[in-house]
Amino acid sequence: MATLADYIVINDAEFALNPGETQSFFDPIPEDLVIGTNRGKPILAFRARATPSGGSFVVEVNDNQIYSDSLSSGDVRVVWEAFPGTILNPGINNSVQFRATKNKVWFADVILWFQRHQ
């Protein structure tokens, strides 16, 4: 069966988190999502920016940690993280959560890419 790439812009504005703070987003995923294949993995893309003191953070999708990183002084990173499609729940809202674990971290341009059956 043919597939096509699709995406959801979860958040395009910048938001900041202090250590221990979280920001969650809830978006519906189409029912015709391709899951459970090595080539049909979803991708979470976002931008992260640290303070001059650096910072660290964790990203979870549906309570599953998919990414964590430490940033050096003033780093700006653009991340594309592929993760197992079985973490997503087709046809209902799914959660994407960002949590700062050390120092303040800014995030922006959160986009979830995925494959759908055509």
Long-range contacts (C-beta under 8 A, 24 or more apart in sequence): 1-117, 1-118, 2-117, 2-118, 3-34, 3-40, 3-115, 3-116, 3-117, 3-118, 4-115, 4-116, 4-118, 5-113, 5-114, 5-115, 5-116, 6-30, 6-113, 6-114, 6-115, 6-116, 7-111, 7-112, 7-113, 7-114, 8-111, 8-112, 9-110, 9-111, 10-96, 10-110, 10-111, 10-112, 11-107, 11-108, 11-109, 11-110, 12-108, 12-109, 12-110, 13-108, 14-106, 14-107, 14-108, 15-106, 15-107, 15-108, 16-104, 16-105, 16-106, 16-107, 17-57, 17-98, 17-99, 17-100, 17-104, 17-105, 17-106, 17-107, 18-100, 18-104, 19-100, 19-101, 19-102, 19-103, 19-104, 20-99, 20-100, 20-101, 21-99, 21-100, 22-97, 22-98, 22-99, 23-97, 23-98, 23-107, 24-95, 24-96, 24-97, 24-98, 25-95, 25-96, 25-97, 25-110, 26-93, 26-94, 26-95, 27-93, 27-94, 27-96, 27-112, 28-91, 28-92, 28-93, 28-94, 29-88, 29-89, 29-90, 29-91, 29-92, 29-93, 29-94, 29-114, 30-90, 30-91, 30-114, 30-116, 31-90, 31-91, 32-90, 32-116, 32-117, 33-85, 33-88, 33-90, 33-114, 33-115, 33-116, 34-85, 34-114, 34-115, 34-116, 34-117, 35-85, 35-86, 35-88, 35-90, 36-84, 36-85, 36-86, 37-85, 40-85, 40-115, 41-82, 41-83, 41-84, 41-85, 42-82, 42-83, 42-85, 42-87, 42-88, 42-112, 42-113, 42-114, 42-115, 43-80, 43-81, 43-82, 43-83, 43-112, 43-113, 43-114, 44-79, 44-80, 44-81, 44-83, 44-96, 44-110, 44-111, 44-112, 44-113, 45-78, 45-79, 45-80, 45-81, 45-109, 45-110, 45-111, 45-112, 45-113, 46-78, 46-79, 46-98, 46-107, 46-108, 46-109, 46-110, 46-111, 47-76, 47-77, 47-78, 47-79, 47-107, 47-108, 47-109, 48-75, 48-76, 48-77, 48-79, 48-105, 48-106, 48-107, 49-74, 49-75, 49-76, 49-77, 49-105, 49-106, 49-107, 49-108, 50-74, 50-75, 50-76, 50-103, 50-104, 50-105, 50-106, 51-103, 51-104, 51-105, 53-103, 54-102, 54-103, 55-100, 55-102, 55-103, 55-104, 55-105, 56-100, 56-101, 56-102, 56-103, 56-105, 57-98, 57-99, 57-100, 57-101, 57-105, 57-107, 58-98, 58-99, 58-101, 59-96, 59-97, 59-98, 59-99, 60-95, 60-96, 60-97, 60-99, 61-87, 61-88, 61-94, 61-95, 61-96, 61-97, 62-87, 62-88, 62-89, 62-94, 62-95, 63-95, 63-97, 68-101, 70-102, 71-105, 78-109, 85-114, 85-115, 88-114
